[in-house]
C-alpha cells in the first residue's frame, strides 16, 4: 500500500471531541473493580455518560440502550465473564460498537480462556491493549508481567495487523507511541502522552473507555480510536506539565487529567498533536 497521507486532519479529530461533549453518549462499561470509579469519572469529564452494570438480570437490557459497550477483564471471574458475553451478544446484534480491553492476556490460562469465550461470542469493534496483550490475543507467544507488557510496541505490529484482519475491526497497541490499525490497512501512530501516565492505575483502562465514547459518536471505528487516543495523549502531556510546574507528583496528576479532559481547548490540541500515518 502506498504511504497514507492526509487520512485525518486535527480538525477531524477535534470534531469528534466536540461530538462526544455535545451528544453525551451512554457508555455501558463492564470493567474491573480497581478502575471502575476512575473510568466513570474520565467518561464524565469527557462529556459522556457512564453506566457500570454487570448484573445478569439487567446486563442485556442495559447493553441494548447504550450507544457503546466497553469490556475490561482486569478483575475477571466467571460471573463477570458471563455478563460480558451476554452484553457483547446483544450489542453485536444491535450494531452497537463494542471495545475490548484484554487486561493481562497471556498471564494465566483462565484469562486466556475468558478472552476466547468473548471472541467466540462475537468479535469486538475495537481491541485495545499493550503489546504483550495484543500479541497474546493474536495467538503469538508473548511474555507479560502480570498486567504490564514485557514486549515493545514494535514487536506487536505484525500480530496486531493479523488480529485486525481476523476480527474485521480495529486494533490499538498502546505504548510510548500508540499504534491504531484497521482491517483495511489504515495505520496511524500517535506520539503524545507522558511516562507519568503509566504510574496511575486505570489510565490505560480509561483509554479503552474513551475509545468506547468516541465510537458511540463516530461510525468509523478507526477514526474514533485515533481521536480518543490522540485526545488522551495530549491531555496527559498538558496535565503532567501542570503538576510538575507546581512541584506535585502523580497523586495530583489524577485530578489534573480529569480537569484537562474537560477543559482542553482546540488550539492546544492541534498544536501539540503528534499524528502520523504508516504505509
C-alpha positions in Angstrom: 0.0 0.0 0.0 1.3 3.5 -0.8 2.1 5.9 2.0 -1.1 7.0 3.7 -1.3 10.8 3.8 -4.0 13.2 4.9 -6.2 10.4 6.1 -7.3 12.5 9.1 -6.8 16.1 10.0 -6.6 17.6 13.5 -9.9 19.3 12.7 -11.5 15.9 12.0 -10.4 14.6 15.4 -11.5 17.8 17.2 -14.9 17.4 15.6 -15.2 14.0 17.3 -14.2 15.6 20.6 -17.0 18.1 20.2 -19.4 15.4 19.2 -18.7 13.5 22.5 -19.2 16.6 24.5 -22.4 17.6 22.7 -24.1 14.2 22.4 -23.1 12.8 25.8 -23.3 9.1 24.7 -24.3 6.4 27.2 -21.3 4.1 27.6 -22.1 0.7 29.2 -18.9 -0.4 30.9 -18.3 -3.8 32.4 -14.9 -3.1 33.8 -12.6 -4.1 36.6 -13.0 -3.2 40.2 -9.7 -1.4 40.5 -10.5 1.2 37.9 -14.3 1.5 37.9 -14.6 4.8 39.7 -11.8 6.5 37.7 -13.1 5.2 34.4 -16.5 6.6 35.3 -15.0 10.0 36.2 -12.9 10.0 33.0 -16.1 9.5 30.9 -18.0 12.1 32.8 -15.1 14.6 32.4 -15.0 13.9 28.7 -18.7 14.6 28.5 -20.0 11.0 28.1 -22.5 9.3 30.4 -21.2 6.1 32.0 -23.2 3.2 33.4 -21.4 0.4 35.2 -23.8 -2.6 35.2 -23.0 -6.2 35.2 -25.9 -8.0 37.0 -27.2 -10.8 34.9 -30.8 -9.6 35.5 -30.2 -6.3 33.6 -27.0 -6.5 31.6 -28.7 -7.4 28.3 -31.3 -4.6 28.7 -28.5 -2.1 29.6 -26.4 -3.1 26.6 -29.5 -2.7 24.4 -30.0 1.0 25.3 -26.3 2.1 25.4 -24.5 3.7 22.5 -21.3 1.8 23.2 -20.1 -1.2 25.2 -16.7 -1.4 27.0 -15.4 -4.7 28.3 -12.4 -4.9 30.6 -11.3 -8.2 32.1 -8.9 -6.8 34.7 -10.5 -8.4 37.7 -12.3 -11.3 36.0 -14.4 -14.0 37.5 -17.0 -16.4 35.9 -20.0 -14.2 36.8 -18.5 -11.2 35.2 -17.4 -13.0 32.1 -20.9 -14.4 31.7 -22.2 -10.8 31.9 -19.7 -9.7 29.3 -20.8 -12.5 26.9 -24.4 -11.5 27.3 -23.7 -7.8 26.7 -21.5 -8.5 23.8 -24.1 -10.7 22.1 -26.8 -8.0 22.5 -24.5 -5.1 21.4 -23.4 -7.1 18.3 -26.9 -8.0 17.3 -28.0 -4.3 17.6 -24.9 -2.9 15.8 -23.6 -1.2 18.9 -19.8 -0.7 18.9 -18.0 -2.9 21.5 -14.5 -2.3 22.8 -12.4 -5.0 24.5 -9.5 -4.4 26.8 -7.9 -7.9 27.3 -6.0 -6.9 30.5 -3.3 -9.3 31.4 -3.8 -11.5 28.4 -1.2 -14.3 28.4 -0.7 -14.1 32.1 -2.8 -17.1 33.1 -4.7 -19.9 31.3 -8.0 -18.8 32.8 -7.5 -15.3 31.5 -6.8 -16.6 28.0 -9.8 -18.9 28.1 -12.0 -16.0 29.2 -10.8 -13.9 26.3 -11.5 -16.7 23.9 -15.0 -17.1 25.3 -15.7 -13.5 24.5 -14.2 -13.8 21.0 -16.3 -16.9 20.4 -19.4 -14.9 21.2 -18.6 -12.1 18.8 -15.6 -10.0 17.5 -15.4 -6.6 19.2 -15.3 -3.5 17.1 -12.1 -2.4 18.7 -9.5 -4.3 20.7 -7.1 -2.1 22.7 -4.2 -3.4 24.8 -0.5 -3.2 25.4 2.0 -5.1 23.2 2.0 -8.3 25.2 -1.8 -8.4 25.5 -2.3 -7.9 21.8 0.3 -10.5 20.9 -1.4 -13.0 23.2 -4.9 -12.3 21.8 -3.5 -12.7 18.3 -2.1 -16.1 19.3 1.6 -15.1 19.4 3.7 -16.2 22.4 4.5 -13.1 24.5 5.9 -12.5 27.9 3.9 -10.5 30.4 4.4 -9.1 33.9 1.0 -9.5 35.4 -1.0 -6.8 33.6 2.1 -5.0 32.3 3.7 -5.5 28.9 7.0 -7.2 28.6 7.1 -6.6 24.8 7.8 -3.5 22.8 5.1 -1.9 20.7 7.1 -2.7 17.5 7.1 -6.3 18.4 3.3 -6.4 18.3 2.7 -4.8 15.0 2.6 -7.9 12.8 0.3 -9.6 15.4 -1.9 -6.5 15.5 -2.3 -6.5 11.7 -3.2 -10.2 11.7 -5.7 -9.6 14.6 -7.4 -6.7 12.9 -7.9 -8.8 9.7 -9.2 -11.7 11.7 -11.6 -9.6 13.8 -12.6 -7.3 10.9 -12.2 -4.4 13.2 -9.6 -2.1 14.8 -6.7 -3.0 17.0 -4.9 -0.4 19.1 -1.5 -1.2 20.6 -0.7 1.2 23.5 2.8 2.3 24.4 5.1 5.2 24.2 3.9 5.6 20.6 0.3 4.3 20.2 -0.5 2.3 17.0 -4.0 2.2 15.6 -4.6 -0.3 12.8 -7.7 -1.1 10.8 -8.6 -4.3 8.9 -8.5 -2.3 5.6 -4.8 -1.4 6.1 -5.1 2.1 7.6 -2.4 2.6 10.3 -1.9 5.7 12.5 0.8 6.4 15.0 0.4 8.8 18.0 3.4 10.0 19.9 1.7 12.1 22.6 1.5 11.3 26.3 3.9 11.2 29.2 5.6 8.5 31.2 3.9 9.6 34.4 0.6 8.4 32.9 1.8 4.8 33.5 2.2 5.5 37.2 -1.6 5.9 37.8 -3.8 2.9 38.0 -6.5 3.0 35.4 -5.2 5.4 32.7 -4.9 2.6 30.1 -8.3 1.2 31.1 -9.7 4.7 30.8 -8.2 5.0 27.3 -10.4 2.0 26.4 -13.4 3.6 27.9 -12.8 6.8 25.9 -12.5 4.7 22.7 -16.0 3.5 23.5 -17.3 7.0 23.9 -15.8 8.1 20.6 -17.1 5.1 18.8 -20.5 6.0 20.0 -20.5 9.3 18.1 -18.1 8.4 15.2 -19.2 5.4 13.0 -15.6 5.0 11.6 -14.1 3.0 14.5 -10.6 3.6 13.3 -11.0 7.3 13.2 -12.8 7.2 16.6 -10.0 5.2 18.1 -7.4 7.6 16.7 -9.3 10.6 18.1 -9.7 9.1 21.6 -6.1 8.1 21.9 -4.9 11.4 20.5 -7.0 13.4 22.9 -5.9 11.4 25.9 -2.3 11.7 24.9 -2.4 15.5 24.6 -4.4 15.7 27.8 -1.7 13.6 29.6 1.1 15.9 28.4 -0.7 19.1 29.5 -1.8 17.7 32.8 1.7 16.3 33.7 3.4 19.6 32.9 0.8 21.5 35.0 1.5 19.3 38.1 5.3 19.4 37.6 5.3 23.2 37.4 3.5 23.2 40.8 6.1 20.7 42.3 3.5 18.0 42.6 3.5 14.3 41.7 1.4 11.6 40.3 -1.2 11.8 43.0 -2.1 15.2 41.8 -1.9 14.1 38.2 -5.1 12.0 38.5 -7.1 15.1 39.3 -5.2 17.2 36.6 -6.1 14.5 34.0 -9.8 14.9 34.8 -9.6 18.7 34.7 -7.9 18.7 31.3 -10.2 16.1 29.8 -13.0 18.6 30.5 -11.1 21.8 29.7 -8.6 21.1 26.9 -9.1 23.6 24.0 -8.8 23.1 20.3 -5.6 25.3 19.8 -3.7 23.3 22.4 -4.9 20.0 21.0 -4.0 20.9 17.4 -0.6 22.5 18.3 0.5 19.5 20.4 -0.9 16.6 18.3 1.8 14.2 17.0 0.0 12.1 14.5 1.5 10.3 11.5 0.3 7.6 9.1 2.1 4.5 8.1 2.3 2.6 4.8 
